[in-house]
Amino acid sequence: MKINIEIDDQYDETSITIQTNEWTEELEEIVKILRRKNRKRIFGIEDEQTILLDPKKIDFVYAERRKVFACMGKRQVEIRMKLYEVEELLAPHQFMRFSKSVIGNLNRIERFELAFNGNLCVFFQSGNKEYITRKYVTAVKNKLEMGGDNGGNGSN
């Protein structure tokens, strides 16, 4: 891949042009990174206080009884957003859908085991565990094989 950067006073704003013969997952990641600038922050509610959540510390986010919670070790913090909205915000941080009601942080996975029903049981660095349903197993495996951040800090 070639990268050309031209700095000149004649330009009023930054413009990015990508020239390629095909759309790839690498390009998809580049576009996600470029869009991060406009990303919103994620806030949670804990003990009736609003707190700023660090995506690097979240193991997974789940929906239960029409509420959404972030799980960080032993802590469970309510997020007042829809699960799909949280998924969009956390996708650049290596989060993926695990099931209809769960999105997980791929950078926090320590190991996983295959369950009898074809699901994967994921064990996080914190000791938490969650399941990836069969529908999402292939996509998660492919993403893990592609790489990403193996330092567990959520940045690429």
KOLMAR-727412 format. One record per residue (C-alpha): x negated, y, z; residue number from 1. Coordinates in Angstrom, 2 decimals. Layout:
% KOLMAR-727412
> xx  yy  zz  i
> X  Y  Z  NUM $
...
% end
This chain:
% KOLMAR-727412
> xx  yy  zz  i
> 0.00  0.00  0.00  1 $
> -1.29  3.45  -0.93  2 $
> -0.49  6.49  1.20  3 $
> -0.86  9.99  -0.21  4 $
> -0.40  13.07  1.95  5 $
> -0.46  16.53  0.41  6 $
> -0.54  19.56  2.71  7 $
> 0.19  22.86  1.00  8 $
> 1.80  26.17  2.03  9 $
> 4.13  25.97  -0.98  10 $
> 6.28  23.38  0.82  11 $
> 9.01  24.60  3.19  12 $
> 9.81  21.19  4.67  13 $
> 8.47  17.65  4.77  14 $
> 9.59  15.38  1.96  15 $
> 8.79  11.67  1.74  16 $
> 8.96  9.69  -1.50  17 $
> 8.39  5.94  -1.62  18 $
> 7.62  4.39  -5.00  19 $
> 7.90  0.61  -5.22  20 $
> 9.06  -2.22  -7.44  21 $
> 11.19  -3.89  -4.73  22 $
> 12.76  -3.27  -1.31  23 $
> 10.97  -5.20  1.46  24 $
> 11.31  -5.69  5.20  25 $
> 8.12  -3.63  5.60  26 $
> 9.84  -0.69  3.88  27 $
> 12.88  -1.19  6.10  28 $
> 10.62  -0.87  9.16  29 $
> 8.96  2.26  7.76  30 $
> 12.35  3.91  7.22  31 $
> 13.41  2.99  10.78  32 $
> 10.23  4.56  12.16  33 $
> 10.81  7.75  10.16  34 $
> 14.37  7.99  11.48  35 $
> 13.24  7.61  15.12  36 $
> 12.66  11.35  15.32  37 $
> 16.41  11.88  15.56  38 $
> 17.04  9.03  17.96  39 $
> 19.18  9.62  21.01  40 $
> 18.12  8.62  24.49  41 $
> 19.89  5.90  26.41  42 $
> 21.34  6.73  29.79  43 $
> 22.68  4.33  32.36  44 $
> 24.82  4.66  35.46  45 $
> 23.43  3.27  38.71  46 $
> 24.76  4.06  42.19  47 $
> 26.94  6.80  40.67  48 $
> 23.86  8.53  39.28  49 $
> 22.87  8.94  35.65  50 $
> 19.39  7.58  34.91  51 $
> 17.25  7.57  31.78  52 $
> 16.49  4.02  30.59  53 $
> 13.12  3.01  29.17  54 $
> 13.74  0.54  26.31  55 $
> 10.38  -1.14  26.99  56 $
> 11.68  -2.32  30.38  57 $
> 15.06  -3.65  29.20  58 $
> 15.22  -7.45  28.78  59 $
> 18.65  -7.52  27.18  60 $
> 21.93  -5.62  26.91  61 $
> 25.26  -7.40  27.22  62 $
> 28.97  -6.67  27.09  63 $
> 31.32  -8.08  29.71  64 $
> 34.91  -7.09  30.55  65 $
> 34.84  -4.13  28.17  66 $
> 31.68  -2.68  29.78  67 $
> 28.06  -2.71  28.58  68 $
> 25.10  -3.39  30.88  69 $
> 21.31  -3.25  30.50  70 $
> 19.45  -5.98  32.35  71 $
> 15.97  -5.06  33.61  72 $
> 14.64  -7.77  35.87  73 $
> 17.06  -7.98  38.81  74 $
> 18.66  -4.60  37.96  75 $
> 21.85  -4.33  35.93  76 $
> 22.71  -0.80  34.85  77 $
> 25.94  0.18  33.13  78 $
> 25.64  1.95  29.77  79 $
> 28.70  3.93  28.74  80 $
> 28.44  3.13  25.04  81 $
> 29.71  0.38  22.77  82 $
> 27.36  -2.57  22.28  83 $
> 26.97  -1.86  18.55  84 $
> 25.97  1.76  19.35  85 $
> 23.30  0.55  21.78  86 $
> 22.13  -1.97  19.18  87 $
> 21.60  0.80  16.61  88 $
> 19.62  2.92  19.09  89 $
> 17.45  0.03  20.27  90 $
> 16.75  -1.62  16.89  91 $
> 13.53  0.41  16.39  92 $
> 12.33  -0.95  19.76  93 $
> 12.43  -4.58  18.51  94 $
> 15.90  -5.39  19.85  95 $
> 18.04  -7.86  17.93  96 $
> 21.47  -9.38  18.23  97 $
> 21.39  -12.67  20.22  98 $
> 25.13  -13.35  20.24  99 $
> 28.46  -11.58  19.85  100 $
> 28.00  -9.98  23.28  101 $
> 24.20  -9.77  23.74  102 $
> 21.26  -7.92  22.16  103 $
> 17.76  -8.78  23.35  104 $
> 14.29  -7.23  23.47  105 $
> 11.97  -9.42  21.37  106 $
> 8.92  -7.85  23.04  107 $
> 10.00  -9.12  26.48  108 $
> 10.38  -12.78  25.46  109 $
> 7.98  -15.13  27.20  110 $
> 9.20  -18.48  25.84  111 $
> 12.28  -20.25  24.56  112 $
> 13.74  -23.74  24.52  113 $
> 16.12  -25.38  22.09  114 $
> 19.46  -26.30  23.68  115 $
> 21.49  -29.37  22.69  116 $
> 24.09  -27.33  20.81  117 $
> 21.55  -25.61  18.51  118 $
> 21.36  -22.43  20.56  119 $
> 18.03  -21.13  21.89  120 $
> 17.54  -20.43  25.57  121 $
> 15.27  -17.38  25.85  122 $
> 13.17  -16.77  28.96  123 $
> 12.02  -13.20  29.52  124 $
> 8.83  -12.04  31.27  125 $
> 10.96  -10.92  34.22  126 $
> 12.34  -14.43  34.77  127 $
> 15.75  -13.61  33.26  128 $
> 17.19  -15.94  30.67  129 $
> 19.77  -15.56  27.93  130 $
> 20.98  -17.58  24.96  131 $
> 20.68  -16.91  21.24  132 $
> 23.65  -18.48  19.45  133 $
> 23.11  -20.55  16.31  134 $
> 24.41  -17.76  14.09  135 $
> 21.49  -15.50  15.10  136 $
> 18.66  -18.03  15.67  137 $
> 17.22  -17.87  12.14  138 $
> 17.14  -14.06  12.02  139 $
> 15.43  -13.86  15.43  140 $
> 12.87  -16.52  14.49  141 $
> 12.08  -14.73  11.23  142 $
> 11.61  -11.42  13.05  143 $
> 9.31  -13.04  15.63  144 $
> 7.25  -14.68  12.87  145 $
> 6.91  -11.30  11.10  146 $
> 5.19  -9.98  14.18  147 $
> 5.98  -6.69  15.76  148 $
> 4.53  -5.65  19.05  149 $
> 2.98  -8.46  21.05  150 $
> 1.86  -6.19  23.86  151 $
> 5.35  -6.00  25.30  152 $
> 5.44  -2.22  25.31  153 $
> 8.01  -1.75  22.58  154 $
> 5.94  0.50  20.32  155 $
> 4.70  -0.36  16.87  156 $
% end
